[in-house]
Amino acid sequence: MPTERPPTIDPLAAARWHAAAPAMAPWLHEEVARRMEDRLQWIRQAPASWCHWDPVRGGLQGHALVSARYPKAACQVAETAAHCVPVAEQALARPWWSPARWSGPAPQFGLPPDASVQMLWANMALHTAADPQALIGQWHRALATDGYLMFSCLGPDTARELHGVYAAMGWPPAGHAFTDMHDWGDMLVHAGFAEPVMDMERITLTFATPERLLQELRELGCNLHPDRFGALRGRGWRERLHAALVEHLADPAQNGQLALTFEIIYGHAFKPAPRLKMSASSAVSLQDMRAMLATGTGRSTG
């Protein structure tokens, strides 16, 4: 399984976007969070604790849905963008006079300690990570044994119509390439997860004008491709872009509105108890040893 970073993401551009992205969740993020939360009905055992990774961009409405499903579960809020931290704290911290303080544990803020949560929830974050394997590994470390990961991200068919317009006009790429769900499954296994389940659906959004379409795209992300156009665009180019979008994206089935496809990938995987192949001399952490003794998995697999 390839572990190198995605070839079409500029790490510096990804870091700049993460540090400056609007401190709010786009409509699509909240809708995907709602659909992902609905999948929790198939999880039999409620987690005693869970971590919401980057909730401001991932969706505060989605946070409310998960919290309502697991009202007694402790929540760790891990907001990794500094400018989003105060927004998360203001939205999710419970004031002393709030009745919610008595209905369950108050959220804790900061990165989760290793092996501290039973569920990690990460909505629409992975497709802009310059080093997704490292991020998945971070999620794996945060989960306790038998804990599970729930995540979503954009897939390769996202904005295929826009990519077609840019190619037809002879312009540099409109955005970086998104990873296929089968490759995400391979990365999960490589990071130590077990039983990954990947699912995909396509959502078509329609827009009345090219201006509204581009506004939505700016809220969702930015072009992280290393070969993106590196200078400022002029008014003439913007007018040509608007005309091309109307020409190529207008859908008669949608009353002539501009249609854009978004491929949504959902992922779910468990963190199994460690299985170590013993050699003549093997080092095992105290934490792993406790987990192996508790589950009976400390036997040699060789």
Legacy VTK file of the C-alpha trace (Angstrom):
# vtk DataFile Version 3.0
C-alpha trace
ASCII
DATASET POLYDATA
POINTS 302 float
0.000 0.000 0.000
1.512 3.351 -1.002
2.190 5.569 2.000
3.569 8.646 0.263
1.703 11.895 0.459
-0.936 12.650 -2.182
0.899 13.760 -5.329
-1.592 16.517 -6.196
-1.736 18.352 -2.846
0.632 21.225 -2.155
1.418 20.877 1.594
2.015 24.616 2.054
-1.282 25.483 0.390
-3.071 22.864 2.502
-1.597 24.339 5.689
-2.597 27.866 4.676
-6.149 26.749 3.926
-6.434 24.923 7.258
-5.256 28.040 9.083
-7.567 30.437 7.245
-10.675 28.468 6.208
-13.971 30.134 7.186
-14.786 29.289 10.813
-18.087 27.735 9.849
-19.380 24.558 8.268
-20.641 24.776 4.682
-24.143 23.458 4.079
-22.768 20.318 2.447
-20.646 19.476 5.518
-23.693 19.667 7.776
-25.742 17.544 5.393
-23.025 14.887 5.226
-22.758 14.956 9.035
-26.508 14.337 9.262
-26.240 11.357 6.910
-23.213 9.979 8.736
-24.958 10.330 12.105
-27.837 8.264 10.738
-25.352 5.427 10.182
-24.710 5.295 13.929
-27.993 3.439 14.346
-26.147 0.314 13.232
-23.628 0.588 16.089
-24.958 -1.602 18.893
-22.966 -0.315 21.839
-22.922 3.374 22.701
-19.430 4.789 23.335
-18.560 5.878 26.864
-16.533 8.710 25.338
-16.028 10.150 21.885
-13.865 12.720 20.149
-15.140 15.254 17.649
-12.255 16.148 15.343
-12.384 19.695 13.954
-16.063 20.301 14.768
-16.330 23.885 13.508
-15.659 23.010 9.882
-17.070 19.512 10.321
-20.412 20.789 11.540
-21.743 22.016 14.873
-25.236 20.855 13.938
-23.765 17.412 13.385
-22.147 17.655 16.816
-25.559 18.304 18.342
-26.987 15.217 16.627
-24.226 12.921 17.915
-24.445 14.432 21.404
-28.202 13.836 21.445
-27.698 10.216 20.418
-25.086 9.671 23.155
-26.110 12.114 25.918
-24.177 10.292 28.655
-20.931 9.964 26.698
-17.977 12.199 27.549
-16.874 14.317 24.602
-13.374 15.465 23.705
-13.392 18.394 21.263
-10.214 18.415 19.164
-10.111 21.613 17.129
-6.780 21.726 15.279
-7.234 25.113 13.559
-6.278 27.876 15.997
-8.780 30.409 14.658
-11.616 27.886 15.112
-10.829 27.102 18.766
-12.706 30.095 20.269
-15.658 29.409 17.966
-15.818 25.803 19.165
-15.479 26.814 22.797
-18.192 29.437 22.554
-20.563 27.076 20.743
-19.970 23.908 22.764
-18.897 24.955 26.265
-21.742 24.803 28.775
-22.225 27.880 30.969
-22.804 27.356 34.672
-26.486 28.290 34.380
-27.236 25.855 31.513
-29.494 22.854 32.366
-27.310 20.824 29.960
-24.561 20.798 32.604
-26.668 18.380 34.626
-27.658 16.074 31.767
-24.184 14.752 30.968
-20.452 15.431 31.165
-19.252 18.804 29.873
-17.090 18.727 26.721
-13.333 18.809 27.185
-11.185 20.769 24.733
-7.819 19.785 23.284
-6.286 16.807 21.542
-7.369 13.480 23.031
-4.800 11.485 25.012
-3.745 8.167 23.507
-6.287 5.339 23.845
-8.788 7.653 25.551
-11.986 7.521 23.458
-14.283 4.808 22.126
-15.362 6.715 19.001
-13.602 9.306 16.868
-15.848 11.388 14.612
-14.167 13.242 11.719
-16.482 14.796 9.158
-15.180 16.109 5.818
-11.591 16.669 6.956
-9.474 13.969 5.340
-9.532 15.060 1.682
-7.569 18.280 2.412
-4.868 16.598 4.522
-1.434 16.798 2.901
-0.351 13.720 4.893
-3.537 11.669 5.361
-1.687 8.561 6.551
-0.236 10.525 9.468
-3.682 11.921 10.327
-5.256 8.468 10.266
-2.452 7.261 12.527
-3.215 10.084 14.954
-6.860 9.010 15.053
-5.807 5.405 15.633
-3.664 6.375 18.625
-6.510 8.365 20.189
-8.863 5.390 20.117
-9.027 2.797 22.856
-8.921 -0.876 21.915
-12.215 -1.886 20.257
-12.993 1.794 19.652
-14.082 2.822 16.193
-13.604 5.590 13.655
-16.394 7.338 11.741
-15.269 9.669 8.958
-16.346 11.179 5.671
-14.572 12.983 2.848
-14.888 13.946 -0.793
-14.228 11.338 -3.484
-12.716 11.409 -7.009
-15.926 12.247 -8.892
-16.343 15.512 -6.981
-16.738 18.555 -9.269
-16.049 16.440 -12.341
-18.072 18.941 -14.399
-15.842 21.801 -13.263
-12.700 19.836 -14.093
-14.154 19.243 -17.550
-14.707 22.976 -18.063
-11.126 23.794 -17.076
-9.768 21.086 -19.375
-11.913 22.302 -22.287
-10.684 25.872 -21.791
-7.041 24.768 -21.607
-6.605 26.048 -18.054
-4.497 24.453 -15.271
-6.298 21.976 -12.967
-9.332 23.286 -11.101
-8.362 21.403 -7.948
-6.382 18.514 -6.527
-7.382 14.903 -7.118
-9.374 13.160 -4.383
-8.536 9.682 -3.124
-10.616 6.630 -4.042
-12.493 4.885 -1.224
-10.604 1.623 -1.791
-7.315 3.439 -1.198
-8.733 4.897 2.023
-9.537 1.347 3.120
-5.942 0.312 2.441
-4.655 3.266 4.470
-6.887 2.331 7.402
-5.514 -1.205 7.455
-1.955 0.103 7.127
-2.544 2.321 10.175
-3.691 -0.659 12.264
-7.464 -0.507 11.854
-9.528 -3.623 11.244
-12.715 -4.397 9.334
-12.893 -1.140 7.368
-16.265 -0.560 5.763
-16.343 1.997 2.964
-19.440 3.456 1.354
-20.014 6.099 -1.297
-22.850 8.215 -2.653
-23.138 11.104 -5.087
-24.959 14.321 -4.268
-25.853 16.782 -7.024
-26.148 20.418 -5.989
-27.741 23.024 -8.233
-27.073 26.755 -8.386
-29.035 29.576 -9.974
-25.944 31.546 -11.034
-22.221 30.936 -11.562
-21.525 33.487 -8.817
-23.445 31.394 -6.281
-21.707 28.196 -7.425
-18.256 29.731 -7.001
-19.190 31.126 -3.597
-20.155 27.630 -2.433
-16.882 26.207 -3.726
-14.887 28.898 -1.909
-16.613 27.930 1.340
-15.870 24.242 0.762
-12.173 24.613 0.029
-9.583 25.933 -2.362
-7.356 24.680 -5.143
-4.463 22.749 -3.530
-3.007 21.381 -6.770
0.745 22.102 -7.142
0.160 23.052 -10.808
-2.683 25.487 -10.118
-2.512 28.914 -11.732
-0.025 30.850 -9.621
-0.978 34.467 -10.313
-4.053 36.668 -9.929
-6.861 36.305 -12.440
-8.330 39.313 -14.209
-11.916 40.412 -14.747
-11.874 39.106 -18.319
-10.942 35.604 -17.190
-13.714 35.658 -14.577
-16.252 36.608 -17.225
-15.056 33.751 -19.461
-15.326 31.360 -16.491
-18.892 32.456 -15.759
-19.862 32.011 -19.405
-18.243 28.561 -19.572
-20.028 27.438 -16.412
-23.384 28.502 -17.833
-22.619 26.779 -21.139
-21.382 23.464 -19.765
-23.140 23.051 -16.409
-26.702 24.197 -17.168
-28.935 21.144 -16.713
-32.288 21.082 -18.573
-33.556 18.517 -16.075
-32.942 21.085 -13.309
-34.760 23.960 -15.060
-31.491 25.207 -16.502
-29.737 25.583 -13.150
-26.029 24.798 -12.918
-25.445 21.272 -11.609
-22.323 20.049 -9.838
-21.619 16.535 -8.568
-20.083 15.750 -5.176
-18.919 12.225 -4.385
-19.148 11.556 -0.652
-17.121 8.740 0.909
-18.024 7.331 4.321
-15.582 5.205 6.302
-15.907 3.090 9.421
-13.263 0.888 11.072
-12.391 -0.640 14.457
-9.168 -0.492 16.410
-8.399 -4.114 17.322
-6.418 -5.357 20.273
-2.686 -5.489 19.427
-1.420 -8.761 18.002
2.348 -8.998 18.249
4.595 -11.507 16.565
7.019 -12.522 19.276
10.725 -12.848 18.574
13.555 -13.900 20.866
13.321 -10.442 22.460
10.143 -8.354 22.140
9.251 -5.022 23.736
5.611 -4.483 24.664
4.229 -1.301 26.203
2.387 -1.571 29.499
-0.736 -0.253 27.818
-0.597 -2.903 25.071
0.154 -5.644 27.584
-2.919 -4.730 29.618
-5.051 -4.790 26.484
-3.699 -8.178 25.423
-4.240 -9.699 28.878
-7.775 -8.333 29.004
-8.722 -9.812 25.625
-6.528 -12.897 25.462
-4.748 -11.801 22.294
-1.210 -11.957 23.629
-0.402 -15.247 21.890
2.217 -15.499 19.175
0.959 -15.251 15.597
4.104 -16.759 14.169
LINES 1 303
302 0 1 2 3 4 5 6 7 8 9 10 11 12 13 14 15 16 17 18 19 20 21 22 23 24 25 26 27 28 29 30 31 32 33 34 35 36 37 38 39 40 41 42 43 44 45 46 47 48 49 50 51 52 53 54 55 56 57 58 59 60 61 62 63 64 65 66 67 68 69 70 71 72 73 74 75 76 77 78 79 80 81 82 83 84 85 86 87 88 89 90 91 92 93 94 95 96 97 98 99 100 101 102 103 104 105 106 107 108 109 110 111 112 113 114 115 116 117 118 119 120 121 122 123 124 125 126 127 128 129 130 131 132 133 134 135 136 137 138 139 140 141 142 143 144 145 146 147 148 149 150 151 152 153 154 155 156 157 158 159 160 161 162 163 164 165 166 167 168 169 170 171 172 173 174 175 176 177 178 179 180 181 182 183 184 185 186 187 188 189 190 191 192 193 194 195 196 197 198 199 200 201 202 203 204 205 206 207 208 209 210 211 212 213 214 215 216 217 218 219 220 221 222 223 224 225 226 227 228 229 230 231 232 233 234 235 236 237 238 239 240 241 242 243 244 245 246 247 248 249 250 251 252 253 254 255 256 257 258 259 260 261 262 263 264 265 266 267 268 269 270 271 272 273 274 275 276 277 278 279 280 281 282 283 284 285 286 287 288 289 290 291 292 293 294 295 296 297 298 299 300 301
